[in-house]
Amino acid sequence: MKNQNFCKKVIMNFILNLISRKHLIRISIILRPLLKIYFKGSKFIDPIDNSKYRKFLPYGYGQNIRKNALCPGTLSLERHRLLWIFFKTKTTFFSDKIKVLHFAPEQPFYNKFKSIKNWDYITSDLDSPIADVKADICKLPFKNSEFDLIICNHVLEHINEDIKAMKELYRVLKKGGTAILQVPLNENKVKTFEDFNVIDPKKKSELFGQYDHVRKYGLDYYERLKSVGFLVKKIDILKDLSIEEKIKFCLHNSEKIPVAIKN
């Protein structure tokens, strides 16, 4: 069993570190339907499309490989499944007529969000092959107060000038609009740790959790969002779910959704 787990870690690290995100997206578009069939079962469910699987796949970098993290059919991770449950059970976004910016669009959501007829849905990213608008998050090509909802998840930890990026997201959001800004966050740490002198990918992975991250956020992440004008809420969806649901959907035991509202 130990040898099996070691092999899984080696394979996962090889894939994530060797192949660029852009090419991983292209490859996964082809593989997803095959994986969905191969791993079909009844033990686990992805709430995004209610598909069922006999197992989920491990995912992570370095020594931080998580079991049952990646849904083989949708490629959703724990954070995607949690956010979907939040949208569906705690908001009216899916029925609202709104203009939505999805920065760095995630594959588990892409087709589902595009199919929502009452959304004016725009995707943006600097490199992603599925983005409508190629753009730098620190210099967005959109008007002031253009969007009702912004989804920008696990992006800011990659950006050196994260405050500048937050200001841009605030600028293009309508007054009263909502931004979902998930990041990897260590709730046991008060202060964010960053060191821009670290450029070696292996050292970055060791310090920040991933080879292309530039910081590891602590609880002061919420203060950074507030500093640009956002009103910030920490939404704890997990407290409303049973143990059985958390196991069935393969969710973390503790994760909150940062919801930022433009005053």
N, C-alpha and C positions, 0 to 999 in steps of 0.2 A: 504493500500500500504506500509506504514511504517513497519507494522508487517510482511508483505511478504518479504520485503528487509532484515529485521532483521533475519528471518528464513533462508534465503539464505546464509547470512554471517555465521550464526552458523553452518549450514550444511557444507559449504565450508571449514571453519576452522577445523571442526571435521575431515573431510576427509584428508586434507593436513597435519595436525599435527599428526594424530593418525597412519596413514598408511605410511610405508616407501616408498621412491621413487621406490625401486626395486620391491616391491609388487604392487604399483600403476601401473607400466608399465605392469606387467603380467595381472592384472585385466582389464586394458584398452584395451589390445589386443583383449580380448573377447567381451567387451562392444561396441567397436567402430562401428562395422557393424550395431548393433541394434540402436544405437544413430543416426547414419546417416539416417536410415529409418524413425525413429520416428520424427526427427526434419526437415525432408525434406520440402522445401518450395521455395520461390523465392525472399525473401527480402534481404538476405545476400549471398555473394559468397566467398569461399575460393580460392584465385588465385593459390594455390599450385596444386589443381586438378580440379578447376572450378566447384566443387560441390556446390549446392544451398540449403539454409536453411531458415526456417521461423523465426528462432532466433538463436543467439549464447548464450553461457552460461556465467554466472559471474565467475570470477576467482581472487584469491588474498589471502593475509594473513592478519590476524588481522582486522583492520578497512579499510585496503586498498583493498577492493573488487571492481574490475572493471566490469562494465556492458558490455555485448557483447564482452567478451575478448577471450573466449575459443570456437573454432569451434568444435561442437559435433562429427562430422564425422572424422576429421583428427587429432583432439586435438591440432591444431595449436593455438598459441597465436599471439598477434599483432606483436611481433618481428620476428616470423617465416614468417608470411605473407609478412612483409616488406622486409625481406632478400630475399625471393623468387623473389619478383618483381625486386630487385636489380640484382640478378643473371641473370634473364631472359632478362631484358631490358638494363642493363649497362655493361654486361660482355659477354665473349665468353666461359665461363667455361663449359657450357653444351655441347658444340661441340668440345672442346679441348681434346686432348689425354693427360691426366695428372694422376699423382698419388696423391690421396687425403687421408688425415687423418681427420677423424671426431671424435673428442674427446667428450665424453659424448653425444652419438648420440641421437638426438631428434626424437621421433616417427613420427611427421609430415613429416620429410625428409627421414627417413630411407629407406623405400621401393622405393621411387622415386630415391634416389641417387644410391641404389644398382642396379637399372634397367638401369643406364646409361652405355652402353656397352663400351664406350671409356674411362671410368674411371677405374683405379686400386684403388678400394675403400676399405679402412681399417678403422674399428671403434675400439675405445679403451676407457676404463673407468675402474675404480677400482671396481665398484659394479654392473653396469648395466647388466641385463641378455641378452641384445641384442648386447653387445660389443664383437668383435672378439678377442681382446687382452686385458687381464686384466693388468692394469698398473697404477702406480702413476704418475700424471702429472709432478711431480718434479723430476722424474727419469724414463724417457721414454726409452723403450727397442728398440729404432730405431737408425739407422745409422745417422751420420751427413749428412745434405743436402739431405734428402731422398724424401721429399714431395714437390710437386708444389703448393698445396693448403691445408691449414689447416683450419678447421672449429671448433671453440671452444667457444661456446656461453653460457653465464651465468654460468661460472665455476669458474673464478678467484676470485669472491667475496666469495667463499667458502674456499679458500686456504690461510692458514696463511702466507706461504712464496710465495706470489704471484710473486715477482720478480724472484725467482728461477724458478717458473713455466714458466714465460715469457722467461727466458733464454733457457730453454729446448725446448720450441716451436720454438724459433729462431734457435737453434742448428739443429733441424731436418728438417727445411725448406730450400729448395734450394735457392741459390742466385737469386734474382728477383722474388721469390715466394711470394704468398699472404697468409696472415692469417686473417681470420674474427674472431674478438675477442669482441663480444658484452658483455656488462655487464650492470646491473642497474646503471645508472649514473644520478646524480643530477646536471644539468647544471646551477643551481642557486648557487652552491657551488664551490669555487675555490679549496679548500683542501679536500682531502679524509679523512673521519673520521673512525678510527679504535681503538679498545681497546681490547686487548687480555686477559685482566682480566675478561671480561664479559663472563661467561660460562652458565648462566641460559638461556634456550631457550626463555622464555617469554621476558626477558630483551633484548636478541638479536633481537627478532622480533620488539620490541619497538624502539630500536636504529638503527637497520640496515635494517629493512623491512621484515625480514624473520628469522625464528628460527634457521636456520643453516648457516646464513651469518656471516662473521667476520668483515665486513667493509661496508661502504657506500661510493662509489666512487664519487669524484668531478671532476672538469675539469683537475686536475693534473694527472688523469688517462693516458692521452695521453703522458705526460712527463715520466711517468713510462715506457711506451712502448718504447719511444725514448731512454731511459737510457740503454736499453739492445741492442740497435742497429737498431731498426725498424724505417723506414720512415713511418709516420702515416698520413692518410687522414681521414677526417670526411665527409662522404658522406650523403648528404641530399636528399633522394629520394622523400620525401613528397612534396617538392616544385614543383615537376614535375607532381603531381597528382591533379586532380580536387577535389572539396569538395564532389561531388557525389561519386567518386571512394573511397575516404577515408571512407565515410559512408558505402558504399557497401562492402568494404573489412574489415571493423571494425578495423581501424588503429588509433594509437595515433595521436594527433595533432602536436606533436613535438618529434622526435626521429631521431638520426643520426646513421649511421652504421660505426663503427671504422674499417678501413681497414689498416692493417699493412703489409708493404713490406720489405723483407730482402735486405739490401744494398749489 
